[in-house]
Amino acid sequence: MTKYAEIGKLTNKFLSGKIQKLTMDYQDSNHLKVSVLYADPYDYFYDYDLEINPEDKAYNFIGHQSKSPLFKLNLEREQNFEKAVFEYLYSH
């Protein structure tokens, strides 16, 4: 869907990855959970999750991790990515 193609560009810019899946679920009327599944150049897959509150104009980090059948690795937060995704979604 071209409407959200910009999130793919943001994923590449800030996380150096290619977006594989984008999921947005409303937890309630004030909380939108955004989940980005992306792959790095070596085909490792990562999940980045954040929550957006449009009423408060705020976003919260939920998690950034790599999962495989053998391990789960928690990764650092990338606040510039979160801010860019929030600003994009809030403006559209």
C-alpha positions as CSV (number, residue, x, y, z in Angstrom):
1,M,0.0,0.0,0.0
2,T,1.6,3.2,-1.1
3,K,-0.1,5.2,1.7
4,Y,2.4,3.9,4.2
5,A,5.4,3.5,1.8
6,E,7.1,6.4,3.8
7,I,7.4,4.1,6.8
8,G,9.4,1.7,4.7
9,K,11.7,4.6,3.8
10,L,12.0,5.6,7.5
11,T,12.9,2.0,8.4
12,N,15.7,2.0,5.8
13,K,17.0,5.4,6.9
14,F,17.0,4.9,10.7
15,L,17.2,1.1,11.1
16,S,19.1,0.2,8.0
17,G,16.5,-2.4,7.1
18,K,13.9,-3.4,4.6
19,I,10.4,-3.4,5.9
20,Q,8.7,-6.8,5.7
21,K,5.4,-6.1,7.5
22,L,3.6,-3.2,9.1
23,T,0.8,-3.7,11.6
24,M,-1.2,-1.0,13.3
25,D,-3.8,-2.0,15.9
26,Y,-5.9,0.3,18.0
27,Q,-5.8,-0.9,21.6
28,D,-8.5,1.6,22.4
29,S,-9.5,5.0,21.0
30,N,-6.4,6.6,22.4
31,H,-3.7,4.0,21.9
32,L,-2.4,2.8,18.5
33,K,0.2,0.0,18.6
34,V,2.6,0.2,15.6
35,S,4.7,-3.0,14.8
36,V,7.3,-3.0,12.2
37,L,9.0,-6.2,11.1
38,Y,12.1,-5.6,9.1
39,A,15.1,-7.4,7.7
40,D,18.7,-6.3,7.7
41,P,21.1,-6.8,4.7
42,Y,22.0,-10.3,6.0
43,D,18.4,-11.4,6.2
44,Y,18.1,-11.3,10.0
45,F,14.6,-10.2,11.1
46,Y,13.7,-7.7,13.8
47,D,10.6,-6.4,15.4
48,Y,10.2,-2.8,16.5
49,D,7.1,-1.9,18.5
50,L,5.8,1.5,19.7
51,E,2.6,2.9,21.0
52,I,1.1,6.2,19.7
53,N,-1.4,8.3,21.7
54,P,-2.9,10.8,19.2
55,E,-4.9,12.5,21.9
56,D,-1.8,13.4,24.0
57,K,0.4,13.7,20.9
58,A,2.9,11.3,22.4
59,Y,4.6,8.0,21.6
60,N,6.1,5.3,23.8
61,F,8.7,2.7,23.1
62,I,7.5,-0.9,23.6
63,G,10.4,-3.0,22.3
64,H,13.0,-3.7,19.7
65,Q,14.2,-7.2,19.3
66,S,15.4,-10.0,17.2
67,K,13.8,-13.4,17.6
68,S,14.8,-16.8,16.3
69,P,14.1,-20.3,17.3
70,L,17.4,-20.4,19.3
71,F,17.4,-16.9,20.9
72,K,15.8,-13.6,21.6
73,L,17.9,-10.5,21.6
74,N,16.7,-7.2,22.9
75,L,18.1,-4.2,20.9
76,E,18.5,-0.6,21.7
77,R,15.8,2.0,21.2
78,E,16.1,4.3,18.2
79,Q,14.2,7.4,19.2
80,N,14.8,9.2,15.9
81,F,12.9,6.4,14.2
82,E,10.0,6.6,16.7
83,K,9.8,10.4,16.3
84,A,9.8,10.1,12.5
85,V,7.1,7.5,12.4
86,F,5.0,9.4,14.9
87,E,5.3,12.6,12.9
88,Y,4.5,10.9,9.7
89,L,1.4,9.2,11.1
90,Y,0.2,12.2,13.0
91,S,0.4,14.4,9.9
92,H,-1.5,12.0,7.6
